[in-house]
């Protein structure tokens, strides 16, 4: 059994697995295709990715253009992150809006990020390991990004942008208004 919560961004879902805990520890199914399909979540995942990052690292905001856009199912294996999703789909009622979630190894929440959305996260703990499944393979020529500190988006990362640890590529990503979108 899983609990699926819809958000203001169409297709962006928060998935809460059923956790079995006892004196030995815990167990849960992080992915069960049958249960996901029962909730209308039908994707064929073809690639798994994992990253480990230090506190105050911001990765993103990343996305891929069609026909290589990716739906992502992500969770945190160790630590905690502030996960951020920006809707880039021009025909969406939430186009240009963002939503954030704290996801962690402790709360076991998973986020389903639909195609056409940019995704990124900030590490809140000393370190965090993020794991995610993708329904399309990574295609370097289709990769794009948005500037995480775009004042037009005004994302509340909880840190001064100048104090965040960001890759050169992410620091030089375009503003939302100038970004190439599907």
C-alpha positions as CSV (number, residue, x, y, z in Angstrom):
1,X,0.0,0.0,0.0
2,X,1.2,3.5,-0.8
3,X,-0.2,6.9,-0.3
4,X,-0.1,9.2,-3.3
5,X,-0.6,13.0,-2.9
6,X,-1.2,15.2,-5.9
7,X,0.2,18.7,-5.9
8,X,-0.6,22.1,-7.6
9,X,1.7,21.1,-10.5
10,X,-0.1,18.5,-12.7
11,X,1.7,15.2,-12.6
12,X,4.0,16.1,-9.7
13,X,3.2,13.6,-7.0
14,X,4.4,12.9,-3.5
15,X,4.5,9.2,-2.7
16,X,4.5,7.9,0.8
17,X,5.4,4.2,1.1
18,X,4.0,1.9,3.8
19,X,6.7,1.4,6.4
20,X,7.0,-1.8,8.4
21,X,9.0,-1.1,11.6
22,X,10.0,-3.3,14.5
23,X,12.9,-3.9,16.9
24,X,15.1,-5.0,14.0
25,X,14.7,-1.9,11.9
26,X,12.3,-1.2,9.0
27,X,11.2,-2.5,5.6
28,X,9.3,-0.9,2.7
29,X,8.8,-1.4,-1.0
30,X,10.3,1.6,-2.7
31,X,8.9,0.6,-6.0
32,X,6.1,-1.8,-6.8
33,X,4.9,-1.5,-10.4
34,X,1.5,-3.0,-9.7
35,X,0.8,-0.6,-6.8
36,X,2.0,2.4,-8.8
37,X,-0.3,1.4,-11.8
38,X,-3.2,1.2,-9.4
39,X,-2.6,4.9,-8.7
40,X,-2.3,5.8,-12.4
41,X,1.6,5.9,-12.3
42,X,2.6,4.0,-15.4
43,X,6.2,4.5,-16.5
44,X,8.8,2.1,-17.7
45,X,12.0,3.2,-15.9
46,X,15.2,2.5,-17.9
47,X,17.9,4.2,-15.9
48,X,18.8,4.6,-12.2
49,X,21.0,7.5,-11.0
50,X,22.6,8.2,-7.6
51,X,24.4,11.3,-6.3
52,X,26.1,12.1,-3.0
53,X,26.5,15.8,-2.1
54,X,27.7,17.8,0.9
55,X,25.7,20.3,2.9
56,X,24.5,23.4,1.0
57,X,25.2,21.9,-2.4
58,X,22.5,22.9,-4.9
59,X,22.2,20.7,-7.9
60,X,20.0,21.9,-10.7
61,X,17.7,23.0,-11.9
62,X,18.0,20.4,-14.7
63,X,15.8,19.0,-17.4
64,X,16.0,17.4,-20.9
65,X,14.2,18.5,-24.0
66,X,11.9,16.3,-26.0
67,X,12.1,13.7,-27.3
68,X,14.5,12.9,-24.5
69,X,12.6,14.5,-21.6
70,X,12.6,12.4,-18.4
71,X,10.0,11.5,-15.8
72,X,12.0,11.0,-12.5
73,X,11.0,9.0,-9.4
74,X,13.4,10.1,-6.6
75,X,14.1,9.5,-3.0
76,X,16.8,10.2,-0.4
77,X,18.8,7.2,0.8
78,X,20.9,9.1,3.4
79,X,20.4,12.6,4.8
80,X,17.9,15.3,3.8
81,X,17.3,17.6,0.9
82,X,15.0,20.4,-0.1
83,X,13.7,19.2,-3.5
84,X,12.5,21.8,-6.0
85,X,10.5,21.3,-9.2
86,X,9.7,24.0,-11.8
87,X,6.9,23.5,-14.4
88,X,8.2,24.4,-17.9
89,X,5.2,23.1,-19.8
90,X,3.7,26.0,-21.6
91,X,0.2,24.4,-21.8
92,X,0.2,23.7,-18.0
93,X,-1.9,25.7,-15.6
94,X,1.2,25.9,-13.3
95,X,3.6,27.0,-16.1
96,X,6.5,29.0,-14.5
97,X,5.5,27.9,-10.9
98,X,7.7,25.9,-8.5
99,X,7.0,23.6,-5.6
100,X,9.5,22.4,-2.9
101,X,9.5,19.5,-0.5
102,X,11.8,18.3,2.2
103,X,12.5,14.7,1.5
104,X,14.9,12.6,3.6
105,X,16.0,9.1,4.6
106,X,13.9,9.6,7.7
107,X,10.6,10.5,6.1
108,X,11.0,8.0,3.2
109,X,9.0,10.3,0.9
110,X,9.4,9.9,-2.9
111,X,8.7,12.6,-5.5
112,X,7.5,11.8,-9.1
113,X,8.7,14.6,-11.3
114,X,6.9,14.7,-14.7
115,X,8.5,15.3,-18.1
116,X,8.6,19.0,-18.9
117,X,9.6,20.0,-15.4
118,X,13.0,21.2,-14.2
119,X,14.4,19.6,-11.0
120,X,17.0,20.4,-8.4
121,X,17.8,20.1,-4.8
122,X,19.7,21.6,-1.9
123,X,21.4,19.4,0.7
124,X,20.1,20.2,4.2
125,X,22.2,17.6,6.1
126,X,25.9,17.1,6.3
127,X,25.7,14.8,3.3
128,X,22.8,13.4,1.3
129,X,22.6,10.5,-1.1
130,X,19.8,11.0,-3.7
131,X,18.6,8.1,-5.8
132,X,16.3,8.4,-8.8
133,X,14.8,6.3,-11.6
134,X,14.3,7.8,-15.1
135,X,12.0,6.7,-17.9
136,X,14.3,7.9,-20.6
137,X,18.1,7.6,-21.0
138,X,20.4,10.6,-20.3
139,X,21.0,12.4,-23.6
140,X,23.7,15.1,-23.2
141,X,22.7,17.1,-26.2
142,X,19.2,17.5,-24.8
143,X,20.3,18.5,-21.3
144,X,19.3,22.0,-20.2
145,X,19.1,24.0,-17.0
146,X,17.6,27.0,-15.3
147,X,19.5,29.4,-13.0
148,X,18.7,28.2,-9.5
149,X,18.8,31.8,-8.2
150,X,16.6,33.3,-10.9
151,X,14.9,36.3,-9.3
152,X,11.9,35.9,-11.5
153,X,11.2,32.4,-10.0
154,X,12.1,33.6,-6.5
155,X,12.7,30.0,-5.2
156,X,13.1,29.9,-1.5
157,X,16.2,27.7,-1.1
158,X,16.7,28.7,2.5
159,X,20.3,29.9,1.9
160,X,21.9,33.0,0.5
161,X,22.7,32.1,-3.2
162,X,26.2,33.3,-2.7
163,X,26.8,30.7,0.1
164,X,25.4,27.8,-1.9
165,X,27.9,25.3,-3.4
166,X,27.0,25.2,-7.1
167,X,28.8,23.8,-10.2
168,X,30.0,26.3,-12.8
169,X,27.5,24.9,-15.3
170,X,24.6,25.4,-12.9
171,X,25.8,28.9,-11.9
172,X,25.8,29.9,-15.6
173,X,22.4,28.4,-16.5
174,X,19.9,30.8,-18.1
175,X,17.0,32.6,-16.5
176,X,13.6,31.0,-16.9
177,X,12.6,33.7,-19.3
178,X,15.6,32.9,-21.6
179,X,15.7,29.1,-21.2
180,X,14.9,26.8,-24.1
181,X,11.8,24.8,-23.3
182,X,9.7,22.1,-25.0
